[in-house]
Amino acid sequence: MTAYYQHGGITIYHGDCREILPKLGRFDLLLTDPPYGIFKRQDSGMMFGKETIYTEDKSASEWDMRPDDALLVMLRDFCPKYAIWGGNYFASALGDCKGPLVWNKQTGNNSYADGEIAWSNVAGTLRIFNHQWCGAFKDSERGLRAVHPTQKPVALMRWVMSLTPSSQSVLDPFMGSGTTLRAAKDAGLVAVGIEREEKYCEIAAKRMAQEVMEFA
């Protein structure tokens, strides 16, 4: 199994996580944002998701396939600590959650979702991260164009990692543009990301190659 990118404790694999995961060892923390299956193709050829941002990724409806329940349960059992964003979409498979994480996007009075939920056990009780993320109005990464339609701030992933300080290795089997891995690199952690779309592997590798990134 050949890595798409590997440097400084960060490894990227291009492929289907169902095929790659059995070849990997265990990790301390599963931190991921699986596809929700919410994008659909419009007459214009552009993609729109339910309360999500506009995207020019014309292949979104092809890769945005909700993982099956068996895979979600397997992922939950793969690591002792986990935070799976989009917990409200996967509750029927994952079950009860005593310590969900809530990201308050502070989007204001509009049609966008006020926040997102992670199905998690890193804190043991509900925790809220207040971090504005709405178009040009951002608490971090101001002026940086999003490179993925469901991209999250690096600061959000750093926050999740801070809730489980004993975790030294991180797994993201739905890596996207590599936000989880970038946060892990900045925290000095070992991390592995898996992504089926090669264009996002390339984007993530470029983000990892930058030794210093300005997000504020």
TITORMAR-715835 format. One line per field, with one value per residue (C-alpha): residue in one letter; x, y, z; residue number from 1. Coordinates in Angstrom, 2 decimals, padded with zeros to 5 digits. Example, Ala and Ser with C-alpha at 12.3 -4.5 7.8 and 13.67 -1.06 7.14 Angstrom:
REM residues 2
resn <- a / s
px <- 012.30 / 013.67
py <- -004.50 / -001.06
pz <- 007.80 / 007.14
resi <- 1 / 2
//
This chain:
REM residues 216
resn <- m / t / a / y / y / q / h / g / g / i / t / i / y / h / g / d / c / r / e / i / l / p / k / l / g / r / f / d / l / l / l / t / d / p / p / y / g / i / f / k / r / q / d / s / g / m / m / f / g / k / e / t / i / y / t / e / d / k / s / a / s / e / w / d / m / r / p / d / d / a / l / l / v / m / l / r / d / f / c / p / k / y / a / i / w / g / g / n / y / f / a / s / a / l / g / d / c / k / g / p / l / v / w / n / k / q / t / g / n / n / s / y / a / d / g / e / i / a / w / s / n / v / a / g / t / l / r / i / f / n / h / q / w / c / g / a / f / k / d / s / e / r / g / l / r / a / v / h / p / t / q / k / p / v / a / l / m / r / w / v / m / s / l / t / p / s / s / q / s / v / l / d / p / f / m / g / s / g / t / t / l / r / a / a / k / d / a / g / l / v / a / v / g / i / e / r / e / e / k / y / c / e / i / a / a / k / r / m / a / q / e / v / m / e / f / a
px <- 000.00 / 001.67 / 001.00 / -000.06 / 001.81 / 003.95 / 006.04 / 006.55 / 004.10 / 001.31 / 000.19 / -002.40 / -003.87 / -005.85 / -008.62 / -011.70 / -011.40 / -013.19 / -010.24 / -007.46 / -008.56 / -008.03 / -004.37 / -003.82 / -003.34 / -005.42 / -005.45 / -006.14 / -008.70 / -011.13 / -011.91 / -013.84 / -016.64 / -018.25 / -020.31 / -023.95 / -025.61 / -027.24 / -025.96 / -028.15 / -027.72 / -029.75 / -030.70 / -027.82 / -025.38 / -024.28 / -024.60 / -026.62 / -026.88 / -029.51 / -028.46 / -024.91 / -022.74 / -022.89 / -020.25 / -018.80 / -017.70 / -019.77 / -018.86 / -020.27 / -023.40 / -021.20 / -018.86 / -021.37 / -022.63 / -023.71 / -021.62 / -023.55 / -024.43 / -021.99 / -019.06 / -020.09 / -020.30 / -016.95 / -015.36 / -016.78 / -015.19 / -011.86 / -010.61 / -011.24 / -012.01 / -014.08 / -015.79 / -017.91 / -019.31 / -022.83 / -023.98 / -027.62 / -027.43 / -025.97 / -027.84 / -029.90 / -026.69 / -024.51 / -027.09 / -027.20 / -024.51 / -023.89 / -021.29 / -022.09 / -019.97 / -021.71 / -020.11 / -021.96 / -021.21 / -022.75 / -024.25 / -026.83 / -030.37 / -030.35 / -031.27 / -027.98 / -027.74 / -026.77 / -024.24 / -023.20 / -023.17 / -020.52 / -021.37 / -018.53 / -017.16 / -014.13 / -015.68 / -018.28 / -020.79 / -022.02 / -019.46 / -019.96 / -017.38 / -018.30 / -016.55 / -018.08 / -017.94 / -020.30 / -019.06 / -016.57 / -017.42 / -014.98 / -013.11 / -010.21 / -008.85 / -010.13 / -009.38 / -008.71 / -011.06 / -012.63 / -011.31 / -014.01 / -017.81 / -018.08 / -014.70 / -014.43 / -012.04 / -008.72 / -009.49 / -012.51 / -010.44 / -007.75 / -010.45 / -011.65 / -008.07 / -007.62 / -010.51 / -008.55 / -004.95 / -003.80 / -004.48 / -001.27 / -002.53 / -005.50 / -007.45 / -009.67 / -011.07 / -013.06 / -010.25 / -011.59 / -009.19 / -007.15 / -008.37 / -008.07 / -004.55 / -003.52 / -004.72 / -002.88 / 000.33 / 000.10 / -000.41 / 002.58 / 000.43 / 000.68 / -002.24 / -003.54 / -006.12 / -007.94 / -009.72 / -011.27 / -011.18 / -007.63 / -008.08 / -008.66 / -005.63 / -003.58 / -005.10 / -004.49 / -000.89 / -000.24 / -001.73 / 000.52 / 003.60 / 003.29 / 005.34 / 003.58 / 000.00 / -001.71 / -005.32 / -006.22
py <- 000.00 / 003.20 / 006.53 / 009.47 / 011.77 / 011.09 / 013.54 / 014.58 / 012.08 / 012.95 / 010.31 / 010.56 / 007.57 / 007.87 / 005.27 / 003.82 / 003.76 / 000.39 / -001.14 / 000.79 / 000.74 / -003.02 / -002.52 / 000.15 / -000.12 / 001.53 / 005.26 / 007.29 / 009.60 / 009.32 / 012.84 / 013.02 / 014.64 / 011.94 / 012.80 / 013.25 / 012.48 / 015.90 / 017.32 / 017.08 / 018.16 / 021.17 / 022.12 / 024.60 / 021.76 / 023.25 / 021.51 / 022.63 / 020.95 / 021.21 / 024.29 / 024.04 / 026.41 / 026.80 / 024.74 / 024.66 / 021.04 / 019.41 / 015.94 / 016.58 / 014.52 / 011.58 / 011.47 / 012.76 / 009.28 / 008.64 / 005.80 / 002.65 / 001.96 / -000.96 / 001.24 / 003.97 / 001.50 / -000.02 / 003.43 / 004.18 / 001.02 / 001.63 / 004.24 / 004.73 / 008.42 / 009.75 / 012.84 / 012.32 / 015.55 / 015.38 / 013.36 / 014.28 / 012.52 / 009.33 / 009.02 / 006.04 / 004.05 / 005.37 / 005.45 / 007.64 / 010.22 / 011.61 / 014.16 / 015.73 / 018.58 / 021.63 / 024.13 / 027.45 / 029.12 / 032.44 / 032.80 / 035.43 / 035.73 / 033.84 / 030.49 / 028.77 / 026.34 / 027.95 / 025.20 / 021.58 / 018.60 / 015.93 / 012.52 / 012.21 / 010.83 / 013.11 / 015.33 / 013.17 / 016.00 / 018.53 / 021.15 / 024.19 / 025.87 / 029.44 / 030.31 / 032.44 / 030.88 / 032.45 / 033.60 / 036.45 / 036.71 / 034.35 / 034.24 / 032.52 / 031.88 / 035.28 / 035.93 / 032.24 / 030.70 / 027.38 / 024.49 / 021.97 / 022.45 / 021.27 / 022.57 / 023.28 / 025.65 / 024.27 / 025.97 / 023.69 / 020.54 / 021.95 / 022.51 / 018.90 / 017.66 / 019.87 / 018.04 / 014.78 / 015.80 / 012.21 / 011.35 / 011.27 / 009.76 / 010.84 / 009.11 / 010.83 / 008.28 / 010.97 / 013.50 / 015.93 / 018.86 / 017.77 / 020.11 / 017.45 / 016.58 / 020.23 / 020.67 / 017.50 / 018.71 / 022.04 / 020.16 / 017.88 / 014.73 / 011.68 / 011.55 / 009.50 / 010.71 / 008.70 / 010.27 / 008.69 / 011.84 / 012.36 / 016.09 / 016.54 / 014.39 / 016.83 / 019.83 / 018.27 / 017.39 / 021.02 / 022.17 / 019.73 / 020.88 / 024.39 / 024.60 / 027.72 / 028.69 / 031.86 / 031.18 / 034.24
pz <- 000.00 / -001.21 / 000.46 / -001.71 / 000.68 / 003.75 / 005.75 / 009.35 / 010.81 / 008.34 / 005.81 / 003.04 / 001.22 / -001.99 / -002.10 / -000.43 / 003.35 / 003.45 / 001.60 / 003.33 / 006.99 / 007.52 / 006.60 / 009.25 / 012.98 / 015.65 / 016.43 / 019.55 / 017.97 / 015.08 / 013.88 / 010.65 / 008.66 / 006.49 / 003.41 / 004.37 / 001.03 / 000.80 / -002.50 / -005.57 / -009.15 / -010.30 / -013.86 / -013.89 / -013.32 / -009.99 / -006.67 / -003.70 / -000.35 / 002.32 / 004.29 / 002.95 / 000.96 / -002.79 / -004.56 / -008.05 / -007.58 / -010.32 / -009.03 / -005.54 / -006.09 / -007.10 / -004.07 / -001.52 / -000.66 / 002.92 / 004.44 / 005.22 / 008.85 / 009.19 / 008.18 / 010.62 / 013.50 / 012.54 / 012.52 / 015.94 / 017.31 / 015.55 / 018.02 / 021.77 / 021.21 / 018.36 / 016.99 / 013.88 / 012.45 / 011.11 / 014.11 / 013.46 / 010.08 / 011.59 / 014.89 / 013.70 / 013.17 / 015.99 / 018.78 / 021.88 / 022.56 / 026.04 / 024.97 / 021.59 / 020.31 / 018.90 / 016.57 / 016.77 / 013.44 / 014.47 / 011.02 / 011.94 / 010.62 / 007.32 / 005.80 / 006.70 / 009.60 / 012.92 / 013.59 / 013.27 / 015.63 / 016.17 / 017.64 / 020.14 / 023.40 / 023.80 / 026.47 / 028.22 / 028.21 / 025.65 / 024.65 / 022.39 / 020.16 / 019.17 / 015.92 / 013.19 / 009.75 / 007.24 / 003.87 / 004.28 / 007.98 / 009.70 / 012.98 / 011.20 / 007.70 / 006.59 / 002.95 / 002.19 / -000.35 / 000.62 / -001.49 / -000.51 / -000.38 / 003.24 / 004.45 / 008.17 / 009.95 / 011.18 / 014.49 / 014.95 / 014.57 / 016.88 / 019.49 / 019.29 / 019.69 / 022.73 / 024.43 / 024.36 / 025.19 / 025.71 / 022.06 / 020.03 / 016.76 / 014.64 / 011.86 / 009.27 / 006.78 / 004.92 / 004.65 / 002.07 / 001.75 / 004.78 / 007.52 / 010.23 / 009.13 / 009.03 / 012.60 / 013.66 / 012.02 / 013.82 / 017.11 / 016.48 / 016.25 / 014.01 / 011.58 / 008.66 / 006.16 / 003.48 / 000.52 / -002.58 / -004.75 / -006.00 / -006.56 / -002.83 / -002.03 / -004.10 / -002.34 / 001.08 / 000.23 / -000.72 / 002.60 / 004.48 / 002.57 / 003.95 / 007.12 / 008.38 / 007.63 / 008.70 / 009.70 / 011.80
resi <- 1 / 2 / 3 / 4 / 5 / 6 / 7 / 8 / 9 / 10 / 11 / 12 / 13 / 14 / 15 / 16 / 17 / 18 / 19 / 20 / 21 / 22 / 23 / 24 / 25 / 26 / 27 / 28 / 29 / 30 / 31 / 32 / 33 / 34 / 35 / 36 / 37 / 38 / 39 / 40 / 41 / 42 / 43 / 44 / 45 / 46 / 47 / 48 / 49 / 50 / 51 / 52 / 53 / 54 / 55 / 56 / 57 / 58 / 59 / 60 / 61 / 62 / 63 / 64 / 65 / 66 / 67 / 68 / 69 / 70 / 71 / 72 / 73 / 74 / 75 / 76 / 77 / 78 / 79 / 80 / 81 / 82 / 83 / 84 / 85 / 86 / 87 / 88 / 89 / 90 / 91 / 92 / 93 / 94 / 95 / 96 / 97 / 98 / 99 / 100 / 101 / 102 / 103 / 104 / 105 / 106 / 107 / 108 / 109 / 110 / 111 / 112 / 113 / 114 / 115 / 116 / 117 / 118 / 119 / 120 / 121 / 122 / 123 / 124 / 125 / 126 / 127 / 128 / 129 / 130 / 131 / 132 / 133 / 134 / 135 / 136 / 137 / 138 / 139 / 140 / 141 / 142 / 143 / 144 / 145 / 146 / 147 / 148 / 149 / 150 / 151 / 152 / 153 / 154 / 155 / 156 / 157 / 158 / 159 / 160 / 161 / 162 / 163 / 164 / 165 / 166 / 167 / 168 / 169 / 170 / 171 / 172 / 173 / 174 / 175 / 176 / 177 / 178 / 179 / 180 / 181 / 182 / 183 / 184 / 185 / 186 / 187 / 188 / 189 / 190 / 191 / 192 / 193 / 194 / 195 / 196 / 197 / 198 / 199 / 200 / 201 / 202 / 203 / 204 / 205 / 206 / 207 / 208 / 209 / 210 / 211 / 212 / 213 / 214 / 215 / 216
//
